[in-house]
Amino acid sequence: MKVCIIYDTKRNSTKEFSNWIKNELEDKNIKVDIYKVDEFNDNFNYDLYIIGTPIYYEKPLKSIYKFIENNKEKLNNKKVALFIVCIAQMFGHTTKKYIEKHYLYPLEKNIDNLIISSAVFKGWIKKINIEERKKVKEWIDELINIWRNDYGGNL
Ligand SMILES: Cc1cc2nc3c(=O)[nH]c(=O)nc-3n(C[C@H](O)[C@H](O)[C@H](O)COP(=O)(O)O)c2cc1C
């Protein structure tokens, strides 16, 4: 079982989240490769793709949007999990629906097969939000459970 993390970033917080995700998976003896989207080597032989983008000006980064759009056929045979990094959560929990509709849905709509899980993480502009690392751990635990229970997978 091999996992591929593909992300883009402007100010490196999504890179940090990607590394946290990698560490959590490796702690469970899962093999992980990690690529910035423009360095991805077009290998579609992984079992699970975890794709991450920050939100800028109300949108996921175009590079990630394009990556999903350009590779949707290849990704459709695969399991995919998405995460976004943004700060709109600061404006209260009423934004949850807003985030889902405006930030996640534009990415999800291009992948026909079931996205096994999506996560929204609270990013930062200057000071690292180390608290959020716990959420990453929780998400990875949840992701592994979903994989095992719903897909009989051996992550
Ligand atoms: C110029 C700018 C625009 C941003 N626009 C949004 C936005 O529209 N919605 C949001 O929730 N967060 C927004 N953010 C917050 C970023 O999503 C957050 O800082 C994230 O951690 C950046 O990820 P990165 O470090 O990987 O580039 C914005 C940040 C900056 C600096």
The ligand as a MOL file (V3000), in Angstrom:
LIG
                    3D

  0  0  0     0  0            999 V3000
M  V30 BEGIN CTAB
M  V30 COUNTS 31 33 0 0 0
M  V30 BEGIN ATOM
M  V30 1 C -3.3920 37.3070 0.1020 0
M  V30 2 C -4.1240 36.2380 0.8790 0
M  V30 3 C -5.4270 35.8920 0.5230 0
M  V30 4 C -6.1110 34.9100 1.2610 0
M  V30 5 N -7.4230 34.6100 0.9300 0
M  V30 6 C -8.1170 33.7410 1.7070 0
M  V30 7 C -9.4950 33.4730 1.4550 0
M  V30 8 O -10.0990 33.9870 0.5110 0
M  V30 9 N -10.1440 32.6240 2.2890 0
M  V30 10 C -9.5180 32.0090 3.3490 0
M  V30 11 O -10.1640 31.2710 4.0820 0
M  V30 12 N -8.1960 32.2120 3.5900 0
M  V30 13 C -7.4920 33.0700 2.8060 0
M  V30 14 N -6.1580 33.3000 3.0630 0
M  V30 15 C -5.4690 32.5450 4.1280 0
M  V30 16 C -4.6250 31.3950 3.5470 0
M  V30 17 O -5.4600 30.4010 3.0100 0
M  V30 18 C -3.7490 30.8300 4.6790 0
M  V30 19 O -2.8460 31.8190 5.0900 0
M  V30 20 C -2.9900 29.5700 4.2680 0
M  V30 21 O -2.3660 29.0290 5.4350 0
M  V30 22 C -1.9460 29.8790 3.2140 0
M  V30 23 O -1.3760 28.6700 2.7610 0
M  V30 24 P 0.1290 28.5490 2.2310 0
M  V30 25 O 1.0340 29.0330 3.3420 0
M  V30 26 O 0.3150 27.1050 1.9520 0
M  V30 27 O 0.2710 29.3980 1.0000 0
M  V30 28 C -5.4710 34.2670 2.3470 0
M  V30 29 C -4.1340 34.6140 2.6750 0
M  V30 30 C -3.4720 35.5810 1.9680 0
M  V30 31 C -2.0570 35.9570 2.3600 0
M  V30 END ATOM
M  V30 BEGIN BOND
M  V30 1 1 1 2
M  V30 2 1 2 3
M  V30 3 2 2 30
M  V30 4 2 3 4
M  V30 5 1 4 5
M  V30 6 1 4 28
M  V30 7 2 5 6
M  V30 8 1 6 7
M  V30 9 1 6 13
M  V30 10 2 7 8
M  V30 11 1 7 9
M  V30 12 1 9 10
M  V30 13 2 10 11
M  V30 14 1 10 12
M  V30 15 2 12 13
M  V30 16 1 13 14
M  V30 17 1 14 15
M  V30 18 1 14 28
M  V30 19 1 15 16
M  V30 20 1 16 17
M  V30 21 1 16 18
M  V30 22 1 18 19
M  V30 23 1 18 20
M  V30 24 1 20 21
M  V30 25 1 20 22
M  V30 26 1 22 23
M  V30 27 1 23 24
M  V30 28 2 24 25
M  V30 29 1 24 26
M  V30 30 1 24 27
M  V30 31 2 28 29
M  V30 32 1 29 30
M  V30 33 1 30 31
M  V30 END BOND
M  V30 END CTAB
M  END
